[in-house]
Amino acid sequence: MTSGVTAWRPTWLLALLVAFAPTAQAEVAPDDPGQVTSLPEAVGPHWVWVPDRALRRTALFDGAAGAMLGLIDSGMTITPKAPQWSKQRAEIYAVDTIYTRGHHGERKDYVFIYDARTLEVKGEVEIPPRAGDTGTGIALVDMLDGERFLVVLNQSPGSSVSVVDLAERKFIGEIQTAGCAGVYPAGPQRFGMLCGNGTAVLVMLTEQGELERITRSTPFFDVVADPVSEKGTRKGTSWLFSSFGGQLHEIDFSGAAPVPAAPWSLFSDKERANDWRVGGGQYLTYHRPSGRLYSIVHEGGPGSHKDPGTEVWVWDAGTREKIETFSMPNVLVPFIRPQMGIEAGGFVDWLLRALLPNLGVHSIVVTQDDQPLLFVRHADLGAVGVLDAVSGEHLRDLEEVGLSGVLLVVP
């Protein structure tokens, strides 16, 4: 089987559409310097962060309105790390790396503290200069429940975790976690990690944020035959992870040690025979109120776990049954639409969506309200689609999201 994404090259049809498309005649209003706009006090249920690794920024969007609300800059990293939003203190925390000579020189890492309404920097905490950096940016930094402690994965090249007290604005210490990576919150003073020997560990902190103990699970996956990806999604005090072959593993971090549940397959025997696989850069997301699990899927053989997919399948995590199949919108169209001056929702927009190949999506994330939205993203096109997470209807696209990136983060 081949993957569901087909290689595509420009054709006479696209050239013709470009030639006859209307030219954009946007009138740009002059800037009014000195004006400051503040975000609302309450975080919107349909807001989403969209980090961009090319422009080195993370933009905040309202998915319901399709509008950008603001943005924060990032430092010298492969992918901007996920911003963490404290609703108690009305602050946003971003982990950045800077160098004294631009791209080189002495390295320093900081947790920058932003005002959650103005997005102005109001403080910083220096941390050890070895914060981890990956292409996806997944599971590198997170805020524990209670919003007091921030944990940051380090790679130097050995792994460790830096702990920051956000209430006191101070670095507490570094915890050695050799052979384990990813930070997965499971309470005010606990988080999980995945390990290279097929196990998971639970890291427990004291009330002061220092290491209390580390406990390990029994092995629950084969790192050679069917490895588990770090691209997990949270389910209360448990986390859900998929193997490359589509085995769904649930790890409970609520007890004295991590407890893996018996895995179950996301695919039927027939689907596995047809080489259906999960794939992409951020391919799992879980809606806690409904118990729905979403995943990007495609048809592809071994080694295709990074391929995008043109479908998202939905399972009832309680019954373990597939209940929906969503077709992904053609995100190539919003990528080229501004250059062609094409009106969104018009005839040419519709025609392009029908005729151009669908390149699929790499990333998904679902909001956690009673009328959830599903955000989908292609990593190389700077395009984000917005779907109704219940029906799968394509509602709109987010404009000016950037140029490149995988990560999507719901505050």
N, C-alpha and C positions, 0 to 999 in steps of 0.2 A: 504494500500500500504506500501511497505517497501522502504527504501532508496536504491539508485542506487549503494551503496557500499556493497559488500559481504564480510563477515568475511572469512579470509583465514588462513590456516595453512600449514606448509611445507609438501610436498608430495614426493613420490618416484621419480617423474619426476624432481623436482628441485634438489634433491640429486644426481640424475644421471647427470644432466647438470653440477653441481658443480664438480663432480668427474672427468668428462672428459673435462672440460673447460681448456684452456691453462693457465699455470701459468705465472703470470706477471714477466717479466724479465727487468723491467725498469732500465736503467743506470742513476744514479743521478750524475750530474756534481758537482764537488766540489765548495763550496761557494767562492766567490771572495769578501772578506770584504772591506768595504770602498766605494763601488760603489753605487751611488744614481741615480735613474731614475726619471724623472719628467713627469707628465701628460701633454698632449697637452694644449695649451692655450685655445682653444675652446672646450666647452663641447660637446661630441658626441651625435647625435640624438638618438642613440640606447643604451645609457648607462643606467644602473640600479643599485641602491643600494639594497643589500640583507643583512639585519640585522640578526644576529644569537644570540639567547638568551642563548644557551649552551656555546658557545665559547666567548661570551661577546665581540662581534666585529661587525662591519658593513663593508662588502666588496663591492667594486665597480667593476662592470663587463661591458665589451663591448659585448652587445648581438649579434651584427653582426659577431664579430670574435669568440665569445664564450670564451673570455679570461678575467682573473682577471687583473684589472689595479692597484689595491691597496686596503688598508683597514685602518680603524681607530678603536681603542679600545673603549670600553664603560665601564661605571662604574657599580655599584651594582644596577642593575635594572632588572625587570622581562624580558622586551624586550627593546633592544636599540631603542631610539627614532629616528625619521626620520631626517637625516642630511639635513640642509638647505644650498643651494648653491647660493652665491651672485656672479653673473657674472660681476657686476660692479666693485667689489673690489677684485675679484679672491680669495674669502674666503669661507670656509665651516664652519657652526656652528653646534655644537652638544651639547645637554643638557645631562649632566651626574650627577649622585649622587655618592658621596664618603663618607666613614666613617673613622674616625681616627684610629679605631682598626680593619681594614679589613672589617668584616661583621657586626661590631657593633661599638659603641662609638658615638661621636658627628657626626651628619650628616651635610654635606654641599653640596649644589647644585651649579653647574656652567654652564655657556655657554662657552664651549671651542671653540677657534677660530683657524682654521687650514688654512695653506697656500694651496690654491686649486691646486697647481702644485706639491708640494713636500709632502703634507699631514703631514707637521710638525706643531706642536702647536706653534702659534705665539702670543697668548694672551688669556685672560679669563675675564669673568664677573661673579661675584658671585650674585646669586639670592636667594630669600627665600627658605629654605630647605623643600619644600613641593611639588615639581613638581610631577604631577600625573604619575601613572605607571599602565599599563594594559597588559594583555596577547597579545593583537594585536598590541598595540602601535599606533593605529589610532587616529588622531585628538588631539594629546597631545601637539604638538608644530608645529608652522608654521611661515613662514616669510611673512609679508604683501607685497602687490604690492608696487613697488618702492624700495624694499630691504632695507628700513631703520629700520623698527620696527620688532622685533621678539616677538611673544606672546606664553606664556607657561601656560598650564592648571595646576592648583594646586588642590590638594585634601588633606584636613587636619583635619577631613574628609570633612568639608565644601568646596565648590568649590570657586575658585578665579582664576584670570589670572595675571601673571607677565608680564610686558612690558619692553623690553630691547631696547635701542637705539644702533643699530649696528654701525652706523657711528661714534658715540661718544664713543662707547664701555662702556656704563654705564647702570645700572639698573634705570629705571624711577619710577616705582611704582607698586602697586598691586591693582587690581580692584576686588571688591567683586561681585560674580555672583551666589548667593545662588540658588540652585535648577536647575542650568543649567551647561552643560558640553560640551566638544568638542570645538575646535577653527577652524573656517572655513573662510579663508580670502576672502574679497570681494572688496578690494580696498586698496589704500595706508594707509588709516587711519580708516578702518572699518573691522569688522569680525563678523560672526554669531555664535550662539550657540544653541543647542537643550536643551529643558527644560522638567522636569519631569511631568509637568501638560499638556503636549500635545501642547505646543507653541514653538516658537523660539524667540530669542532676537537678536537685532543688537546692537553691542557695537561700538560707535563712539569715536575716539581719536582726540585730538587737534593736531596742527602742532608740538607740543613739545612731543606728545606721552602720554599726560595725559588724563584722562577720560573726555569726553565732555558730553555724554548722553548715556543712555541705553533705547531702545524702544522695545516693545513686539508685536508679531503678535497675531491674533486671534487663538484659538485652531484649529488644523488641523488634529490631529489623536487621537485615543482613546488608552490611555496607557495600558489599560487592555485587550480590545477586540482585538486590532491589533497594537501593539507597533511598532514604527519606530526605526531602528537600527542607530547607529552612523556612520556606514560604508558608508559615502556619497562620491560622486564624483563631481568635480566642472564643471560648465558650465557657463563660463564668470562670471557675478556677481551673478549668481544663483548657488544653490547646489541641487543635486538630491539625494534623500533618498528613500530606499524601506522599506516597512513594512514587518513583518514576513510573512504575507499572500500574498505578491507580489503586493501591491499597491504602485505605483511610485509617490512620492511627490516632487514637484519642489518649492523651496523657493527662492524668489528674494530678495536680500539684497542691492539693488542699491538705494532704496528710503529712506524716513525718518524713515520707520519701515519695518520689514520683511513682505512680501506679499506671502502667500501660493497660488499656483495655484490649480485648481481642480485636484484631483489625477486620475490616469488611471491605469488599471490593466496590468501587464506584462504577464498575462496568460488568455487564452480563458476560457469559461465556461467548456469545455470538459477537458482542462488541469487542471483546478482547481479541477474538480471532480476526476481526477486521482492523486491528491495530489502533483502536481508539485510545488516546492518551490524554492526560492532563498536560498542560504546557503553557509557557509564557514566562513572564518575569515576576508576576504577582497574581497567581492564578486561583487562589482560594479566598473566599470571604463568607462570613457567617452572620445571619440576621438573628440575633438572640431572641427578640420577642416572638418570632414565628417558628424558630427552629429550622429555618431553611439554610441549606448549604449550597453555595454557588461555586462553579469552577469553569474556567476556560478549557475547552477540549478541542482536539484535532485528530485526524488520522495520520499516524506516523509511526515509524519503527523505533528501535532502540537509538538513543542519542538525540531524539527530537524533543526533549523536555523543555527546550527554550523556544520552540516554535510558537508563533501566535496561533490563535484559533478563530474561526468564523462563527462558532457556537459557544454559548454558555449553557451548561446543564444545571438543573436545580434538583436537589434531593431533600426529602424530609429526613433530617438527621435522626429523628426518633424512630421512624419505621424503616429507615434505610432504603427507601424507594425513590426512584427518579420520578419527579412529578411535572417537570416543565423542560422545554427546550427553547432557548431564545436565540434567534438569529442576530448576529452583530451588525450594526450599521456600517456602511462603507465610510470609514474615516479618512480615506484618500480625498474625498470630495471637500470637506471643510479645510483640508490642507491646501488645496489648490484654489479654492473659491475666492479668497481675497485677492490673489494675483490676477484672476480673470474678471473681477468686478461682478461676480454673479450674486444675485439676490438669494438669500437663504429661503428655502421653501418654494422657490419659483420653478418654472418649467425646466429650465436648463439644469438647475440643481437636481431635480427629479431624474432627468435624462442621464446625467452623469452617474448618479447612484445606480441606475439600472444597467448602464453599459460598461462602466469601468470595473475592473476586477476588485473584489473585496479582499484586502490584505489581512483582515482579521485584527485582533487586539492582543496585547501582551498582559494587560493589567485590569483588575476589577476591584471595586470596594463598594460595600453597601452601607447606607446610612441606617441608624438604629432607632428610627421613629416608627409610628404606626402606618405611615404612608411613605415607605422607603423608596429612595432612588438608588439606582445602580449606575456607578460611573465606570466607564470602560476607556482604555487608552492604548494607542499604538506607540511603542517606545521611540520610534524613529521619525515620526511625522509631526509631533507636536499637536496632536489632535485628541480631544476627549469628547466622548459621546455621553449623553444622559438618557437613561432608560427608566421606565416605571419598573420597579423591582418585583412587582406582583404579576403584571401582565406581560412584561418584556417589551412594551411599546417604546419605540424611539421617540423621545420628547423633543430633544434639541441637542445642539453641540455647544461646547464652550469655545469661545473665540480668544485668540491671543494668549494661549496657554504656554507658549514657549516653542522650543525647537526639538528637544530630545529629553527623554527620561522615562523611567519605569514607574516609580513610586506614586501612589495615591494615598492620601491620609485624611480620614474623617476626624475632625476635632473631638 
